[in-house]
């Protein structure tokens, strides 16, 4: 051991203790996570969102361009033909099955760039932890954005003579 290291040992020890003391007197910055969340940058990519039109119909027509553009192949889209009684989407087709494996997804955003209808975007939600791998398969019902309050109220008693097959629009 060189003599220089022995002579400078106390200096290094005091310098390390000063750094420790400096960090001990600073105020603690803790974010109470479930109650308050950290602000998300505007260009952050979180969990996927399937959007709807203003009347509540899905924008996704099942073209599968998002699944083709996905570099890891985590998106599964199964299209079906639209019939007048379904009235799911204004186009001729709709996505009967739409699933994303969130464990395989690398959150690159290529799926939202490939979509010609702006049906899928990356949302601000980043809290994706769970305890079982099966819960990371996001199905279409999980990904769809919620209906507006005016369209969500479609409760009509089924035995009523005025029961409508299509939702009411206020």
C-alpha positions in Angstrom: 0.0 0.0 0.0 1.6 3.3 -1.0 2.3 5.9 1.5 0.2 8.4 -0.4 -3.0 6.3 0.1 -2.4 6.0 3.8 -1.9 9.7 4.1 -5.0 10.6 2.1 -7.2 7.9 3.8 -8.7 10.3 6.4 -9.4 12.9 3.7 -11.4 10.4 1.6 -13.2 9.2 4.7 -14.2 12.8 5.6 -15.2 13.5 2.0 -17.5 10.4 2.0 -19.0 11.4 5.4 -19.7 14.9 4.1 -21.5 13.5 1.0 -23.6 11.3 3.3 -24.4 14.2 5.6 -25.3 16.4 2.7 -27.9 13.9 1.5 -29.3 13.3 5.0 -30.2 17.0 5.5 -32.0 17.4 2.1 -35.8 17.2 2.2 -37.2 13.8 1.4 -39.0 13.7 -2.0 -41.4 10.8 -2.0 -44.4 10.4 -4.3 -47.3 8.6 -2.6 -47.8 6.4 -5.6 -51.3 5.1 -5.7 -52.8 8.3 -4.5 -50.6 10.7 -6.6 -48.9 9.6 -9.7 -45.9 11.1 -11.3 -46.6 13.4 -14.3 -46.2 11.7 -17.6 -44.2 13.5 -20.4 -46.4 14.4 -23.3 -44.7 12.0 -25.7 -44.6 9.0 -23.3 -46.0 5.7 -24.6 -48.1 3.8 -22.2 -50.9 1.2 -22.5 -52.8 1.0 -25.7 -56.2 2.6 -26.2 -58.8 1.7 -28.9 -60.8 4.8 -29.7 -64.4 5.2 -30.7 -66.3 7.7 -32.9 -68.4 10.4 -31.2 -71.5 8.2 -31.5 -69.8 5.4 -29.6 -69.0 3.1 -32.5 -65.5 1.6 -32.7 -63.0 3.1 -35.1 -61.1 -0.2 -35.7 -62.2 -1.8 -39.0 -60.0 -4.9 -38.5 -57.6 -4.1 -41.4 -54.7 -5.7 -39.5 -52.2 -3.1 -40.4 -51.2 -2.6 -36.8 -50.5 -6.4 -36.5 -48.4 -6.3 -39.6 -46.4 -3.3 -38.5 -45.7 -4.7 -35.0 -42.0 -5.8 -35.0 -42.6 -8.5 -32.3 -45.9 -9.8 -33.4 -47.8 -9.2 -30.2 -51.1 -8.0 -31.8 -53.8 -10.4 -33.0 -56.7 -9.0 -35.0 -59.5 -11.1 -36.4 -61.9 -9.2 -38.7 -65.5 -10.0 -39.4 -68.1 -8.6 -41.8 -70.4 -6.0 -40.5 -74.1 -6.7 -40.7 -76.9 -4.1 -40.3 -78.2 -5.6 -37.1 -74.7 -5.5 -35.5 -74.0 -1.9 -36.3 -70.5 -2.1 -34.7 -68.6 0.1 -37.0 -69.6 2.4 -39.9 -67.3 0.5 -42.3 -68.0 -2.8 -43.9 -65.8 -4.7 -41.4 -65.0 -4.6 -37.7 -62.5 -6.2 -35.4 -64.2 -9.2 -33.9 -61.1 -10.1 -31.9 -58.4 -7.7 -30.9 -55.7 -8.8 -28.5 -52.3 -7.4 -27.5 -49.8 -9.4 -25.5 -48.4 -6.7 -23.2 -45.5 -8.8 -22.1 -44.1 -9.1 -25.6 -44.9 -5.5 -26.6 -41.9 -3.2 -26.7 -44.1 0.0 -26.8 -42.5 1.3 -30.0 -45.7 3.0 -31.3 -45.5 1.5 -34.8 -49.1 0.2 -34.4 -50.5 3.7 -34.0 -48.5 5.0 -36.9 -49.7 2.2 -39.2 -53.4 2.7 -38.3 -55.2 4.7 -41.1 -58.2 5.4 -39.0 -56.4 6.6 -35.8 -58.2 3.8 -34.0 -55.3 2.8 -31.7 -53.0 5.1 -29.7 -50.5 4.7 -26.9 -52.1 6.2 -23.7 -50.5 7.8 -20.7 -51.1 4.8 -18.4 -47.9 3.2 -17.2 -48.9 1.2 -14.2 -48.9 -2.2 -15.8 -47.7 -4.5 -12.9 -49.7 -7.6 -12.1 -49.1 -11.0 -10.5 -50.0 -13.5 -13.3 -48.9 -13.6 -16.9 -52.4 -14.3 -18.2 -53.5 -10.9 -17.1 -51.2 -9.3 -19.6 -53.2 -10.4 -22.6 -55.3 -7.2 -23.2 -58.5 -8.0 -25.1 -60.7 -5.6 -27.1 -63.0 -4.9 -24.1 -60.0 -3.9 -22.0 -58.5 -1.6 -24.7 -61.7 0.2 -25.7 -62.1 3.7 -24.3 -65.2 4.0 -22.1 -68.4 5.3 -23.6 -69.4 8.9 -22.9 -71.9 9.2 -20.1 -74.7 10.2 -22.5 -74.2 7.1 -24.6 -73.6 4.6 -21.7 -77.2 5.0 -20.5 -79.0 2.5 -22.7 -80.9 0.6 -20.0 -84.3 -0.3 -21.3 -86.4 -3.1 -19.6 -86.4 -6.0 -22.0 -90.1 -6.8 -21.4 -91.2 -3.2 -22.3 -93.1 -2.8 -25.6 -90.9 0.1 -26.5 -87.6 -1.8 -26.0 -85.2 -0.6 -28.7 -82.5 -2.7 -30.3 -80.2 0.2 -30.8 -78.9 2.5 -28.0 -80.7 5.8 -27.4 -78.9 8.9 -28.5 -79.7 12.0 -26.5 
